[in-house]
Amino acid sequence: MVYLYLKDMKTLGDKLKALRTTKKWSQEDIAHELEISLPAYSKIERGITDISLGRLTQIAKLFNLTVIELLSYGEKTASSTVQKQLETKDKEIMALQKRIIELLDKKKK
């Protein structure tokens, strides 16, 4: 079983329930949208079943969130700071990849 405990000890299920209740959706509403049974969704929200990355992505999209936003929902840390750091690192990686390609092209000539 996968239990995702974050900084303030909220489980993923707690976060899903909080999101669901703010939208005034029932577990049945979400289960229907995810095309799974009510008991299957209930087990996800209660944290007693495994959840795949694909299912996590599907749930995040349902709430118009990214997976990172979903996992950090309700956290005191600023997810935007983490997102900015990820974007910066991604740009650095892309620049390094471009440089490697340039060097490989030079070597071929």
N, C-alpha and C positions, 0 to 999 in steps of 0.2 A: 504494500500500500504506500502511496505517496502522500506525505504530509508536508506541506510547505509552510514552515514557520518563519515569519519574518521578525524584524526588529522588536515590535511590540507584542510578539507572541500571537498575533492574529493568524489564523489559518486561512488558506485559500477559501475554504468553505464559508468562513465568517465574512470574508470580503465579498463573495458571491451573494450571500444572503443580504448583506448591506446594500449592494448594488441593486439587487432584485427588488428589495422593499422600497428603495428610493424611486424606482420606476413604477412602483405599485403593480408589479407583475407577480403572478403566482408561480410556484414551481412547475405546475402543469403548463403554463404559458411558455416557459423556457424550454421545458422538455419537448414541447411541440415544435418550437423553432429549431431545436437541435436535432429533431427527428429521432429522439430516443424515448424510452418509456419514462414515466414519472418516477418509478422506483430507482431507475438508473441515474436520473438527475439528482434525486434525493440523496443517493449514496455519494455522489460527487460533492454536494454541498455539505454533507456531514463528514466528509474526509475519510470515508471507509472504502473507497475504490480507487484504483489507479486512474490517472488521467494522462492521456497522451498529449504531446505538443500540438498535434493537429486539433484535438478537441479543445485544448486551451486557447488556441488561435481562433477557433470557431466561436467560443464563448466571448473572447475579447471583442471580436467583430460585432457580435450581437449587442454589446454595450457601447459600440463605437469607441473602443479603446485599443491601444496596442497591448501586446502581451506584457511588456514592461509596466505600462500604466495599470494594467489589471493586477499584476503581482504586487505593485507598490501602492495600490489603492488604500487610502486611509493612513498611510505612513507619514510620519512627521518629517522625514527627509524629503528634500525637494527632488522629485523625479526629473524635473527639467534640468537640473544640474547634471544628473547622471546622463540624461539624453545628450546634453551639450558635450560632455566628455566623450561619449560614444561617437558622436558626429566628428569631433576633432580627431580621434584615433582613426576613424574610417578614412578621413581625408589624408592623414599621414600615410596610411597603408596604400591608398590609391596612388599617391605621389611616389612612393617607393616602388610600387609595381610598374609605374610608367618609366621610372628611371632604369629598372632592370630590363625592360623591353628595349629601351634606347641603347643600353650597353650591349645587349645581345645582337641587336641590329648592326651596331658598329663592328662588332666582332666578326659578323658574317661577311662584311665588306672587305 
